[in-house]
Amino acid sequence: MTVKELVNATGFNALCLPDPEREIEGAYVGDLLSWVMGRANADNIWITIMSNLNVIAVASLSDVACVLLSENVTLDDELIKTANEKGINVLTTSLATYEAAVKISGII
Protein backbone atom coordinates (compact mmCIF):
# COMPACT_ATOMS: atom_id res chain seq x y z
CA MET A 1 0.00 0.00 0.00
CA THR A 2 1.27 3.47 -0.80
CA VAL A 3 1.17 6.41 1.58
CA LYS A 4 -1.45 8.07 -0.63
CA GLU A 5 -3.61 4.93 -0.53
CA LEU A 6 -3.28 4.83 3.25
CA VAL A 7 -4.45 8.44 3.51
CA ASN A 8 -7.46 7.66 1.32
CA ALA A 9 -8.31 4.47 3.24
CA THR A 10 -8.00 5.92 6.74
CA GLY A 11 -8.83 9.58 6.47
CA PHE A 12 -5.54 10.53 8.13
CA ASN A 13 -4.57 14.13 7.36
CA ALA A 14 -1.50 14.71 5.21
CA LEU A 15 0.75 17.49 6.50
CA CYS A 16 3.19 16.91 3.68
CA LEU A 17 3.38 14.28 0.95
CA PRO A 18 6.55 14.79 -1.07
CA ASP A 19 6.55 11.07 -1.96
CA PRO A 20 2.89 9.90 -1.98
CA GLU A 21 3.67 6.75 -4.01
CA ARG A 22 6.10 5.44 -1.38
CA GLU A 23 5.20 1.88 -0.43
CA ILE A 24 4.49 1.06 3.21
CA GLU A 25 5.65 -2.29 4.55
CA GLY A 26 4.91 -2.68 8.22
CA ALA A 27 4.69 -0.29 11.13
CA TYR A 28 6.66 0.83 14.13
CA VAL A 29 5.31 2.64 17.19
CA GLY A 30 7.64 4.54 19.48
CA ASP A 31 8.60 7.89 20.93
CA LEU A 32 12.16 7.31 22.11
CA LEU A 33 14.07 8.55 19.08
CA SER A 34 17.24 6.54 19.64
CA TRP A 35 15.14 3.39 20.05
CA VAL A 36 13.23 4.11 16.83
CA MET A 37 16.45 4.81 14.96
CA GLY A 38 17.76 1.35 15.82
CA ARG A 39 14.55 -0.61 15.39
CA ALA A 40 12.22 0.91 12.79
CA ASN A 41 12.64 -0.70 9.39
CA ALA A 42 12.85 1.02 6.05
CA ASP A 43 9.40 1.45 4.51
CA ASN A 44 7.61 1.31 7.89
CA ILE A 45 4.97 3.77 8.93
CA TRP A 46 6.27 5.24 12.18
CA ILE A 47 3.61 6.30 14.69
CA THR A 48 4.68 8.84 17.31
CA ILE A 49 3.59 11.84 19.34
CA MET A 50 6.94 13.56 18.97
CA SER A 51 6.96 16.72 16.88
CA ASN A 52 10.41 18.23 16.84
CA LEU A 53 13.14 18.50 14.22
CA ASN A 54 14.72 15.27 15.41
CA VAL A 55 11.66 13.34 14.22
CA ILE A 56 12.41 14.41 10.68
CA ALA A 57 16.08 13.45 11.11
CA VAL A 58 15.25 10.01 12.53
CA ALA A 59 12.65 9.41 9.81
CA SER A 60 15.28 10.20 7.21
CA LEU A 61 17.98 8.04 8.82
CA SER A 62 15.57 5.14 9.30
CA ASP A 63 14.16 5.54 5.79
CA VAL A 64 10.58 5.10 6.97
CA ALA A 65 7.82 5.50 4.39
CA CYS A 66 6.02 8.05 6.52
CA VAL A 67 5.53 9.44 10.00
CA LEU A 68 2.06 9.38 11.53
CA LEU A 69 1.61 11.89 14.34
CA SER A 70 -1.15 10.68 16.65
CA GLU A 71 -3.32 12.48 19.23
CA ASN A 72 -3.73 15.68 17.18
CA VAL A 73 0.01 16.34 17.17
CA THR A 74 1.10 18.50 14.27
CA LEU A 75 4.22 20.22 12.98
CA ASP A 76 4.87 23.92 12.67
CA ASP A 77 5.32 25.42 9.21
CA GLU A 78 9.11 25.34 9.39
CA LEU A 79 9.16 21.62 10.21
CA ILE A 80 6.68 20.89 7.43
CA LYS A 81 8.99 22.74 5.03
CA THR A 82 11.98 20.71 6.27
CA ALA A 83 10.06 17.44 5.93
CA ASN A 84 9.15 18.32 2.35
CA GLU A 85 12.76 19.20 1.55
CA LYS A 86 13.97 15.88 3.01
CA GLY A 87 11.25 13.89 1.23
CA ILE A 88 9.55 12.77 4.44
CA ASN A 89 5.83 12.06 4.25
CA VAL A 90 4.07 13.24 7.42
CA LEU A 91 0.50 12.46 8.39
CA THR A 92 -1.55 13.32 11.46
CA THR A 93 -4.61 11.92 13.19
CA SER A 94 -6.75 12.72 16.21
CA LEU A 95 -6.68 9.06 17.19
CA ALA A 96 -4.69 7.88 20.19
CA THR A 97 -1.52 6.00 19.28
CA TYR A 98 -3.03 2.59 20.04
CA GLU A 99 -6.18 3.37 18.06
CA ALA A 100 -4.11 4.57 15.09
CA ALA A 101 -2.08 1.35 15.17
CA VAL A 102 -5.23 -0.75 15.31
CA LYS A 103 -6.72 1.19 12.40
CA ILE A 104 -3.78 0.47 10.11
CA SER A 105 -3.18 -3.10 11.29
CA GLY A 106 -5.75 -4.61 8.98
CA ILE A 107 -4.86 -2.65 5.88
CA ILE A 108 -1.09 -2.57 5.49
Phi, psi and omega in degrees: 000139177273166178298317179299318177296322178297315178301314180295322183283332187251337186081010174300149180270132178271120173277322174203138181226069178290341181222067186295340181269005179297131180281139176257130177226090177094178183217155174222136179242126178178153181242346178275106192302319180294327178292314179298317182302324182269349188235334178291141180264155173304142178076004173287158161268130181253120179259128183206166172251001180284145184218037179249177183303328181295335176297317179295319179296314180294320177300319179293312180296323181277347180059040177289155180289325178194164174249133174247115178271119182265173174059040179065017176290143179221179177244151174283169185302322180294320178290325176297317178299315179297317179299317178299315180298325181273355180077027182262119174286131179229127178241163176219156179211153175278348181294150171295159183305312180299314180297322178295318179295319177297318181300320182273346187299329182269357186239348177249000000 
